[in-house]
């Protein structure tokens, strides 16, 4: 399967400003989905999905910088979606926060065990959600920069040899072999 590993988005936009991180919000309640987006303010670009199935499709098509998802949804629940996102090579690196009304320790552990990076119970503190999103996005950006730097430093230097230089190398080898 020849699918791109990551959607190519520019690191900066035309005016030189850094591109805004893309956040996928997966929530079946439209009002709550908009509340989550409003809570995070204007520093992000939002993608929306109304259930886990649509969320999974958008995550693999768009490769967002962060995913915030409800747990209890029709079609596919957030925990199953998280598990599938983390099992897919294209999206396994994307941080995922689960939001749920289930506040039991068992529910939280199940979500974390199946792939969620963090777990918040509703009603959630807007400031806490914003900080978790910012920190997750920053961590991803730093990881990307580190990997990019490592890839660039590990690239072997390719020596370009002209035809004349190649000829001289052969002449020297021949002379040395026949002395």
N, C-alpha and C positions, 0 to 999 in steps of 0.2 A: 504494500500500500504506500504510494508516494504522496503522502499528505504533508503539508508544511508543519514544522515543529512549532512554529510560533507565528502569529500574525505579525506582519511587518508594519509597525507603527513608528513614525519618526520620534527620535529622542527629544527633538525640539520642534516647535512650530515655526512658521515663517518669520515671526517677529523676534526670534531668538529665545523666547521663553520656553522652559521645559514643557513637554507635553503632559497633560493631566493624566494621572493614572485612571484606568478603566476598572470600575467596580460593577460586578454582576450581582444584582439583588434578586433573590428567588423567594417569593412570598405570594401565597394565593390570595391574601386579603389586599386588595388594591390600595385601600386607605393606609394600611400599615406599611405597605411597600413604599408609598410616597412619603410617609412620615420618616421612614428610615433614610431615604434619600435626602429629604429636607434636613434631617438631623446632622448629616455629614457635610452639608454646605456645598459651596461652589468649587471646591478644590479638586473635584473628581468628575469624570464622565461616567454616566450610569447606563448600564444595560439592564433590562428588566425581563423577568420570566415569572409566569403565574403558577408554575408547578415544577417538580423535580425533573420530569421528562424534558420539558422545554428548557429548564436550566442546564441540563446536561448537554443538550444540543447547542445552546448558545455558548457554553463554556468551551466546547471542542471547536466550534467555528470561530470564535472571537479571541480566545485565550486571554481572559481578563487578568488584571494585576491582583485582584482579590475577589473572593466570592463570599457573600453574606446570604445565608439561607435559613428559612424556617425549617422545622423538623416535620411537623404534621401537615401534609399537603396531599391533594388528590394526584392520581396518575403514578407518581413516584415520590416517596417521602425523602426528606433531606438527608437522612443517614444513608440510604441506599445510593442517592445521588453522590454524596461525599465519597463513598466507597468506590464508585465507578470512576469518578474524577481522579481519585488518587491511584487507581489501577491503570489509567491511560497515560502513556509516556508523554503525550502532548500537554497534559494538564496536571500531572502529578506534583509539579512544583508550585502550583498556585495556592496561596494561603486561603483557608476556608474557615469561616466563623459560622457556627450554628446558633440560631436563636430559637428558644422554645419556652413554652409555658411549663414544661415538665422540669421541675426543679430537684428531682431526686438524684442522689449520688449515682445510682445505677444508670439512669438515663444519660447523665453527663459522661460517665465512663464509657458507655456503649458508643456514644458519638465520637469521643476521642479515639477509641479503639478502632473504629471503622474509617478513620481518616481526617476528622475535623482537627484543625490546628488550635481552635479555641471554641468556647461554649459560653453563651450568655443566656440567662433566664429572663423571660418577660415578666413584668415590665423591666426594661433595661435602662441603665443610666446612659443618656445620650453622650455625655463627655467620655465615659469609659469606652463606648463603642467607637467614637471618633479616634481616641488614642490607640486603641487596638488596631484599627484600620491603618492609621498613619504609620504605626510601628511595623506592621506586617508589610506594608508597601515599601517602606524604607529598607527593611531587611532584604526584600526581594531585589531592590535596585542595587544594593551593595553586593549581593551575591552575583548578580549579573555582571557588574563592573569587575569583580574579582575574577570570575570565570573568563571574561573577555580579555583581561590583562594576562592571565595565565596562558590562554590560547595564543595570544600574540607573542609572548616571551618564549614559548615552547616551539614556535614555528622555526624549523631549520632554515639556516641561511642557504639560499640557492646561489651557487657560484656560476656566473656567466662566463663562458670561455669562448673567445672568438675562434674562428677557423685557423688563423695564424698561430694563436697560442696553442691550440690543440695539435697543430702540425709540429711545433717546436717541442712539445711534450713527447710526442712519438719519436722525434729525432733523438732526443736525449735518452729515451728508454732504449732505443735501438743501439746507440753508441755504447751505453753502459752494459748492455747484454752481450756485446761483441768485443769487449776489451779483455 
